[in-house]
Amino acid sequence: MISLLGKIFLKNKSKDTPEGRRAWGALCSIAGICLNILLFAGKLLAGTFAGSIAITADAFNNLSDAGSSLITLIGFRFAGKKPDPEHPFGHGRFEYISGLLVSIIIVVVGIELMTSSIGKIVNPEPIGEDWVLSACILGASILVKLYMFLYNSRVGKSINSAGMKATAMDCISDSLATLVVLISLFVGVYFDIMIDGYCGVLVSLFILFAGFKSAMETLKTLLGTPPEKEFVEAVEASVLAHPIVIGIHDLIVHDYGPGRQILSLHAEVDGKGDIYEIHDEIDLIEQELAEVYGCLAVIHMDPIETDNEVTNSYRMSVAKIVKTIHKDVTIHDFRMVPGVTHTNLIFDAVVPFAVKTDDKKLKKDIANLVKANLKDCNAVVQIDRPFTN
């Protein structure tokens, strides 16, 4: 259905463009609002016929889902706004906020369902005579929710929408919740055992787990997470494919929402090269990254010595020394400043987060190691932590 609606109303707009992405997100959100309102009406009717509090609670669960889809729709609307003086990086993160709001709604519904279920355990009620129609409505509801999960997860993945991914998780929770309610309905009818309340407790626990998990995933994105390893490797390969670049470090990806990413890195170049030629090549690399990966790229040039055997020898020695701290420690921006009584070795050391030692002590430890292994040398070290995995 979503594909057909896309062909009719969106004219097969590409999901890879910002405009197409927002259009598909809005279409799925509107479809979710309509379907959830229908499910709410159907389940409310079913709950009345069967005299089931659990079914009625499940109906209001769908009403909250309609609200969640409305929030997601608003999120897409705000995320598509152009940058302005107050928000120069755009409004893309509003979509992440909408995903968080959806997760909070899931948790609230889980708590409400838990309360209703406990009430059903304390005061069980018999199943109404018109339970067959209720069972049919619940069965149809499960199929509708599974379909909603499929289109939300498929489209959400293709447009990389945190809000739609959260909605897809909610659809799975709803399907399982309704399935348990349906099973409890049959058990009550055929075995005269009222287990609605107990099943409701189990379902509410699952809903709460799904809500908290979805919230944590969205919060991680809002707080900032490392870019995917495949993306980092692709960017590194693209930059290093240019002979002018000897090495790269301090690769950082700033995420301001889907389609609003800023990439920065340091590129090591030959310090004896023509600065104008190097700068021109760096500009071309920035343009290439912007075109290929759809993000703003900023590259800082780091000139290094490439033909100084003494400097290279000391660089290799220091690189070996720092690995006694941890096997994954690396160095960059290495320079030598000879003096009358000693030589300063100036460099940055990238220390993984697995090393829990604070930076101040790390500086002292590395300086002591260098002094102990390299005669008349002092280390002037800056500690960096990795921005990528």
N, C-alpha and C positions, 0 to 999 in steps of 0.2 A: 504493500500500500504506500509506504513512504517513497519508494522508488518511483511509483506511478505519479504521486503528488509532486515529486521533484521534477518529473518530465513535464507535467502540466503547468505548474506555477513558477518553477525556477528555470525552466528551459535548459536543464542539465548544466547549471552553473558549476564551474570547477570548484572542488572543495579546497584546492591549493591556494586560491586567491583569498585575500581578506574579506572581500565582498561576498564571494561564494560561501566562505566558511560561516559568516554570520547568517546568511540566508538559510543554509541547511540547518544550523543550530536553532534558528527561529521556527522553522517548519516543524522540526521534531518536538520542540517545546509546545507549540500550539496543538499538535496531535496528542501529546501527552495530557494536556489540560482537558481536551474534549473526551478522551478515552477514560480518564480518571473520574470525571464528573458522571459519565455513564455508569461506570462501575460502582460509584458511590450510591447512585439512585437504585441500581439493581440490588446491591447488597443490603441497603437499608430496607428495601421491600422484603428481601429474603429473611432478614433478621426479624422483621415483624411477623412474617408468616410462621417461622420456626420458633419464635419466642426465645431466640438465642442472643445473649449479651455479646458473646464472642463474635458472632457474625456482624452485629451492629457496630462493635468496636472496629472490626476489620473494614467496615464501610467508611468510618471516619478516618481510618488510615489512608484510604484512597482519596478522600477529600483533602487530606494534608499533602498527598502526592500531587494533586492538582495545583496546590499552592506552591509546592516545590518547583514544578514545571514553570509556573508563572515567574518565580524568582530567577530561574535559569534563563528564561526569555528576557527578563529585564537585564540580567547579567550580560547577555550577548549585545543588547542594545547599548548599554553603557560602555562595554569593552570596545565597541566599534567607533566610539567618538574619537575625533582627531585630537592630537596634542594641542594644548593651549598654554598660556603663560603660567597658570598654576600647576599644570601637569605636563611638563615638556616631554615626558617619556610616554605619553598616551594614557589610556585607561584600561589597558589589557588585563591588569591584575584584578579588576573588578570581577572578571569571570571566575578567578580563583576564590574570591570572597563569596560569590553566589554558590559555588560548590561547597564551601564551608557551611553556609546557611542551610543548604539541603541536608547536609550531614547532621546539623543540630536538630532539624525537624525530625529526622529519622530517630534520633535519640529520644526526643520528647514523646514521639508516638510510642516508642518502645516502653517508656516509663508508664504512659497512660494505659497501654495494653496490659502491662504487668499488674497495675492497680485493679483493672477490671477483672483480670483473671483470678486474682486473689479473692475478690468479692464473689466470683462465681464458685470458688471452692468453698467458701464459708456458707453461701446460700445457693445451692444448686437448684436449677429449675428444669422441669420436664420439657422434652422436645415437643413442639406443636405438631398438629396433624398435617399441616401443609408443608411438610419437610422436603417432599420430592422436588417441588419447584425451587426451593431454596438450594437443594443439592445441585440442580442443573445450573442455577445462576453461579454458584461457587465454582463448578467445573469450568464453565465458560470464562469466568474471571481468571482462573489459573492460565488458560490458554492465551487470553489477551495480554496478561502480564508477561508471559514468556516471550510473546511477540514483541512487546515493548522493550524487554531486555535486549533482544536481538538487534533491533534497529538503533537503540540508544548506544549499545556497546560498539556496533559496527561504525556508525556515523561518528560517535565520540572518539573512536580510535583514529579514524581517517582525518578528522579535523583537530585532533589533540585537544579535546575539551574536558577539563577537570569536572565541570558541572555535569556534563552528560554522562561521564563515567560514574559519577556518584549516583546519578539517577538510575543508571543501569543496575548498579548494586542494590538499590532500593527495590527495583522490580523483582529481583531474585528473592529478596527478603519477603516481599509481599506474596509471591507465588508459594513459598514454603509456608508462610503464615496461613494462607487460605487453604492449602492442602491439609494442614494439621486440623484446622477448623472443620473441614469436610470430613476427615477421618473421625473426629470426635462426634460429629453429627451421626454418622453411621453406627458408631459404637453405642451411642445413646439410644438410637432407634431399635437396633437389633438385639442388644445385650442389656438394655436398660441400666447402663453404667454411665453416670454423668462425669466424664473426664474433660469436659470443655475447659474448666479452670486450669487443670494441670497442663493440658496441651498449650493453653494460652501462655502460661508461665514459660514453657520451653521456647515458644515462638518469640516471646518478648525478649528473652535472653539473646536469641539469635539476632533479632533486629537491633538490639543495643550493641552487640558485637560488630555488626555490619556498619552501624552508624559511627561508632568510635573509630573503627579502622579507616573508614572513608574520611573522617575528620582529620585523623593523623596524617593521611596521605596529602590532603589539601594544605594542612598547616606546614608540612615539610616544604611544599612548593612555595608558600608565602614567605617562609623564613629563609629560603635559599638552599638549593641542593646542587651538588656537582653535576656538570653535564654528563650525558651518556658517554661511555667509553668509546663507542663506535664513532660518535661525533667528534670527539677529541682526536682520535687517531686519523680521521678523514681530514680534519683541518691541518694537523701536523704534516700529513703527507702532501697536502696541497701547497703549503708554505715551503716545505723543504724541497719540493720539486723545482724550485727556482735556485739555480746555482749560486746566486749572490748571497743566499742565506746559509750560514754555517750551522746554526743551531737555534732552537727557540726555547723559551721558558716563560714562566708567569702567565700562562694562558688562563684567562678569566672569561666566563660567560655570564653576563648580567641579563637576567630574565625579567622583563617587564610585562609578561603576558604573551600568549601565542602570537607570533608574527612581529613581536617587539623585543628582539634580542640585540644586545650589544656585545661584541667580541673584542677583547684586547689581548695583546701578547707582546713579548719582547723578542725581537729577531737579532741574532748575533751576526754581524757582518765584519768584513775585513777593515780594520782601522786605517789601513793605508790606501783604501779605495777612494775613488772620486765621490765626494759627498753628494754632488748633484745627481750623478748617475744612480747612486744607491737610493737616494730619496725618490727619484722618478720610478725606480723598480718597486720600491715599497708601496708607492701609490697604486701601481698596477696590481700588486698583490691584494691590497685592500679592496679594490674594485672587484677583483676576481672572487674574493670571499663573499662580498656582498651579493654578487649575482648568483653564485652557486648555492650559498646557504641561507640567503634571504635575511641577512642581518647586517647591522652597521659594524664595520671592522676598523679597529684602530691599532696600528703597529708602531711600537717604539724601537728605534734602532739602538743596538748596543755594539759599539766598535770594540773589537778584540784583536790582540796580536796573534798572528797565525804563523810567523816565521821566526819567532824568537825561541831558540832551543832551550835557553835557561828558564824562561817563563813557562814554556810547555812542560818542562821536566818538573818544576815545582807544582804546577797545576795537577799533574798526574799524581804526585806524591800526596798532596793535600786531599785529592779525591779519594785516595786509598785510605788515608788516615781517618777521615770522617765516617767511613763505613764501619769503623769499630764501634761507633755509637749505635748504628742500625744499618742493616744491609741496603736499605732503600734510600739512605741519605745521599743527596747529590749537591754539587756546587755549580755556581755560575757567576758571571761578572768578576772573573779572577784578574787581579792586577798586582804588580809588584812595585814597591816604592823603596829602593835601596837607600840606606843611610850610613853614617859613619860607624855607628856601633851595632846596628842591627838593620834587618830588612822587614818592612811591613808587608804582609801578604793580605790583601784586601779581597774579600769574596762574600757571596751570599750562600748560605747553606739551607737547602730545602729539607726539612725534617718532617717525616710523616706523623700524623696524629697518634699513631700507635705508640710513639715515644711520649710518655706522660710528663717527662721532666720539663719544668718551666723554662722559658726562653732565656732568662737571665743566667740560670745555672748552665744551660746548654752552651751559651757563649763562653763561659768560664772553662767548661770541660773541653771544648774544642780548642780553645786557646792554649790550654795546658798540654793537650796532646800534640799540637803543632810544635810548641816550644820544646817538648821532650824528644821529638823525632827529627826536627829540622834545626840544625845549629844556627844560632844568631838570628832566628826568625820569630816575629810576633804575628799573631793572627788578629786581624781586625774584621770580625765576622758579624754579619747580619743574619738573623734567623728568620726564615720564611716557612710558612706552612702551605701545603699544596691546595690549590683550588680545584683540582680534578682528581679523579680516582685513578 
